[in-house]
Amino acid sequence: MVIAGVSGAGKSTLARRLSRILQLPYTELDSLFHGPDWTERETFVADVDALTQTERWVSEWQYTAVRPLLLERADTLVWLDLPYRIVLRRVVGRTVRRRLRRERLWNDNVEGPLTGFFTDPDHIVRWSIRSRNKLRDLPELVAAEYPRLQAVRLRSPREVEQFIFAAGTHRADSRDV
């Protein structure tokens, strides 16, 4: 299962929640991608290949180099297509929190200075703003290139919660059989 959405949509949060509910192993793709000092790890593609060869897994659908691999091997794509005002609030809040708390992220990296928003064109908030419309054609792509893939589009936090509830209910029902 892969979770798609722009930066700040809640991909990792939803993946973690579904991992617990459905008892699926979860691997955060950022942890495979980012090496020390925010460099790309040389083993990234191989690590994603190994992850997706396992029978059951959940992760985020990101990083252009591995997106086709993720879609080829996933059974379900969940697209978080939330209103951008919600996404922007989340990505800004998360970025500020991580920086102020100096939270350790993947391979001991920390968010850069908040002034990076003004100086770094690839700052996570600027990236989220710039890429907010890049998934517009996702339903057509999935239908045309991956017709066996079940695609679910969630357009509000309420729909996300309903999806999570349904996933938990479905899992509980399948244990009773």
C-alpha positions, 0 to 999 in steps of 0.5 A: 500500500502506498500513500500519495500526497504533496508535502504536508498532506499527512502521508507518513502519519496515515501510513503509520496509522494504517500500519498499526491497524492493518499490521503492515510493516511501515517504512518511511521513504525519507529514512531510506533516501536521506543520508548524513547532511541531507545527501541521497543515500547510494542504496536508496533505489535498492532499499526500496526495491527490497522493501517492495519485494516483501509480501505486505508493506505500507509506505509513502509514494514519493521520490520520482526515481522509485514511484513506478516501482512502488505502483507496480508492487502496491495493491492500493494507492491512497491519495491524500488530495486535501484542500491546500490550506490544510496542507500548508498549515500542516507543513509550516507547523511541522517545519517550525516545530521540528526546527524549534525543537531541533528534532533529529530526523533521518540519519541525525539530520535536523531542519535547516534555519527557518530563514531557509524559506526565503533563501532555499528554493527547495525548502520543504514549504516552498517545495510543497507550494510549488508541487501542490498541483503536480498530482492532478493527473494521478487518477488518469495515470493509475487507471491507464498504467496500473489498472489492477491497482485499487486507488482511493482518493481522500479529499478531507480530514473527515474522509481520511478518518472514515477510511481509517475507521473502515480499514479497522472495521474491515480488519476486525471483520476478517479476523472473525471469519 
